[in-house]
Amino acid sequence: MVATGQLLLDVQMESVDEKCYHCSAEILETWSLPEKEIKETCKYTILRSRKLFTSAVQYSIGTIYLHVNSSTKRIFAKNASGVTLYQTEVGNVESTKIDFKICGVEDVYVKLATGEKQGNPFEIYKLLIKESEDFSKDFYGSYGLVNSKEKKELNFLRVKEVNSTNANKDVWIRGRVQTNHSKGKNCFIILRQGVYTVQVAMFTSEKISKQMWKFVSKISKESIIDVLATIGKVDTPIESCTQKDVELRPLQVFVVSASAPKLPLQIEDASEETYIKRSQLRYLECRKSSQFGVNSINFGVRTLLKTLLDARVSYFKGSAYQAQSPQLYKQMAIAGDFEKVYTIGPVFRAEDSNTHRHMTEFFGLDLEMAFNFHYHEVMETIAQVLTEMFKGLQQKYQDEIAAVGNQYPAEKFQFCEPPLILKYPDAITLLRENGIEIGDEDDLSTPVEKFLGKLVKEKYSTDFYVLDKFPLSVRPFYTMPDANDERYSNSYDMFMRGEEILSGAQRIHDADMLVDRANHHKVDLAKIQSYIDAFKYGCPPHAGGGIALERVTMLFLGLHNKYFT
């Protein structure tokens, strides 16, 4: 052990000959070690002097300097103040030939000065011990802000599927760090995904560098991480996890979204005293395994009731309250680890309804989904879901469609597979080619939208398409900017027969960035503080959108007015 600067270096040496040793060094996080451990660590000697090495550790703070007196054949270990820590004879060793190698790095000792004191010549060397090479540097770290700059194809396994059946397989897992404990060269993480947990066991080895161990051991609780690991069976059941018969032995670890180190409450704390605080931090409360289970059962009850009951409620003869848009609350649910969220329910808006498509009350479907690396994972999923819905309607409701068509004749709704995705700049080009004057970052008016739908139908033979990459200036403050072109955004609209049915985007899931965008849009931060706080403790990258169901029905059937729905 050698103290240098503010770090302790654990040095392992192996003698090559009487003048040369091979050494490796590990940075430790502590100043104090038991005397016994120090002596056991110092298994080998420097220049056959165990006491020189050990005593220098025990009595020094700061850089160790070795003063070599070639006349008296003695070495003095001194600190930066020149105080002798220990001295010893070195026998027939020429001071000019002191040579050490640490991890292949030459010049372990740097000669600082030569001189003469009381007739005795001496040379001073500064001990340099460098950290060993990080051979795992490409296998750990942080993704940084996941802003859909690149697409990655990783096949993730759900935590509930991590079992002995998949033993010895290398798999990718994404989850939250529930606990993180490290000791010595070991690190144990409990990774949580909904109600399921699994142990991640990491040990420094020929595959896991000490630097990687150090990085992983410092990942804060509630951070979201990706782990490439081998599923290994364990001899003793892991009682603290739902997956008791296996553990994950990591090969790669990357932080997806880091949590602030200090949590406002302990996720697994079930004390009644924290109830009020938990109600104010619902997005954290929902992550708790027990609460997640309750929510799942509630969802099951609602689903069964929805299947059995078809109820309608009128509000004209009694009191009612306007339903707020669930946009911000959906995002907070994603921060609570729901991963996929949707709501179907009545929406009331005080907007101009004197148009063929706007309504003061309608049934809305709002959905939000976490994704891995690119918002197209969500956008393409939504588009495909709508495509499957169109197919299902045409297959299961042929008679009903025909009955409507008899009274309100319309062309059959057309769509293609996979759904057409049109970039906003390409749409602008198509409009200009057909006589529409419009700027690169101009929004689309309703007449222009309809005309674009007509052009798309003529060129691509589809009534349904996705318009991707809207200008950032025409989207809300919580929209994620395009990583490659700051003029545009990771946002999209979906159209049927030239009319918008869904507006969606990747949402900003970084609290600092959200504040910057809100300030840019002059949004009162005090009114959305709880929303901003939801992203301080790690939130998956996510995207979503909202659909007015009556508008979908109207356009699918080719009706000309919302009231027919």
Secondary structure, 3 states (H helix, E strand, C coil): CEEECCEEEEEEEEEEECCEEEEEEEEECCCCCCHHHHHHHCCCCECCEHHHHHHHHHHCCCCCEEEEECCCCEEEEECCCCCEEEEEECCCCCHHHCCCEECCECCCEEEEEEEEECCEEEEEEEECCCCCCCCCCCCEEECCCCCCCCCCCCCECCHHHCCHHHCCCEEEEEEEEEEEEEECCEEEEEEEECCEEEEEEEECCCCCCHHHHHHHHCCCCCCEEEEEEEEEECCCCCCCCCCCCEEEEEEEEEEEECCCCCCCCCCCCCCHHHHHHHHHCHHHHCCCHHHHHHHHHHHHHHHHHHHHCCCCCCCCCCCCCCCCCCHHHHHHHHHCCCCEEEEEEEEECCCCCCCCCCCCEEEEEEEEEECCCCCHHHHHHHHHHHHHHHHHHHHHCHHHHHHHHHHCCCCCCCCCCCCEEEEHHHHHHHHHHCCCCCCCCCCCCHHHHHHHHHHHHHHHCCCEEEEECCEHHHCCCCECECCCCCCEECEEEEEECCEEEEEEEEECCCHHHHHHHHHHCCCCHHHHHHHHHCCCCCCCCEEEEEEEHHHHHHHHHCCCCHHHC
